[in-house]
Amino acid sequence: MQMWHKRENGTMIEFTIVTDPPEALYWMTYKLKVSDIRLITKVPKEDKTHIRREIHEEIVARERAPHTDTVSKKRKGTVRDNAKARRKQQETG
């Protein structure tokens, strides 16, 4: 799967993600590493690590934050609702 990353200076970098095993790309529990990112666009050697870190930070920021927020809000809501229902049941009955 080939993807594109737009840098701050406007240049487009083509890259792909190579995981071991390949199915790990689709796992929710897989922790993406900087070494999993392969640059297809030719860039100077000294810029490669910086660009790979940029891409990694962007991917991790997008993928992890929404997932954890949704789960924690959901858990807090159900615990409170169940506790309220239990109290009402105990008082009435």
C-alpha positions as CSV (number, residue, x, y, z in Angstrom):
1,M,0.0,0.0,0.0
2,Q,1.6,3.3,-1.1
3,M,0.8,6.5,0.7
4,W,1.7,10.2,0.5
5,H,2.9,12.7,3.1
6,K,2.9,16.5,2.5
7,R,5.8,18.2,4.3
8,E,5.6,21.8,5.6
9,N,7.7,23.1,2.7
10,G,5.0,21.6,0.3
11,T,7.0,18.7,-1.1
12,M,5.2,15.3,-1.4
13,I,6.9,12.2,-0.1
14,E,5.7,8.8,-1.2
15,F,6.0,6.0,1.3
16,T,4.8,2.6,2.3
17,I,4.4,0.7,5.5
18,V,6.1,-2.7,5.8
19,T,5.3,-4.7,8.9
20,D,6.3,-8.2,10.1
21,P,4.0,-10.0,9.8
22,P,2.2,-8.2,7.0
23,E,-1.2,-8.6,8.7
24,A,0.0,-6.5,11.6
25,L,-0.8,-3.4,9.6
26,Y,-4.5,-4.1,10.3
27,W,-4.3,-5.0,14.0
28,M,-5.6,-2.5,16.5
29,T,-3.0,-3.6,19.0
30,Y,0.1,-3.3,16.8
31,K,2.4,-0.5,17.8
32,L,3.8,1.1,14.6
33,K,7.6,1.6,14.6
34,V,9.6,4.2,12.7
35,S,11.5,1.3,11.1
36,D,8.2,0.0,9.5
37,I,8.0,3.1,7.3
38,R,9.8,2.8,3.9
39,L,10.4,5.9,1.8
40,I,9.8,5.4,-2.0
41,T,10.6,9.0,-2.9
42,K,14.4,9.6,-3.3
43,V,15.6,11.9,-0.5
44,P,19.1,12.7,0.9
45,K,20.3,10.1,3.4
46,E,20.6,12.7,6.2
47,D,16.9,13.7,5.8
48,K,15.5,10.1,5.7
49,T,15.3,9.6,9.5
50,H,13.8,13.0,10.1
51,I,11.1,12.4,7.4
52,R,10.3,8.9,8.7
53,R,9.9,10.3,12.2
54,E,7.6,13.1,10.9
55,I,5.4,10.5,9.2
56,H,5.4,8.2,12.2
57,E,4.3,11.0,14.6
58,E,1.5,12.1,12.3
59,I,0.2,8.5,12.0
60,V,0.3,7.8,15.7
61,A,-1.3,11.1,16.6
62,R,-4.3,10.4,14.2
63,E,-4.7,6.7,15.1
64,R,-4.4,6.5,18.9
65,A,-6.1,9.6,20.3
66,P,-9.7,9.2,19.1
67,H,-9.8,5.5,20.0
68,T,-8.8,5.9,23.6
69,D,-11.1,8.9,24.2
70,T,-14.2,7.1,22.9
71,V,-13.6,4.0,25.1
72,S,-13.0,5.9,28.3
73,K,-16.1,8.1,27.9
74,K,-18.2,5.0,27.1
75,R,-17.0,3.2,30.3
76,K,-17.6,6.2,32.5
77,G,-21.1,6.6,31.2
78,T,-22.2,3.0,31.7
79,V,-20.8,2.7,35.2
80,R,-22.6,5.8,36.4
81,D,-25.9,4.7,34.8
82,N,-25.8,1.2,36.3
83,A,-25.0,2.6,39.7
84,K,-27.9,5.0,39.6
85,A,-30.3,2.3,38.5
86,R,-29.1,0.0,41.3
87,R,-29.6,2.8,43.9
88,K,-33.1,3.4,42.7
89,Q,-33.9,-0.3,42.8
90,Q,-32.6,-0.6,46.4
91,E,-34.5,2.4,47.6
92,T,-37.8,1.3,46.1
93,G,-37.5,-2.3,46.8
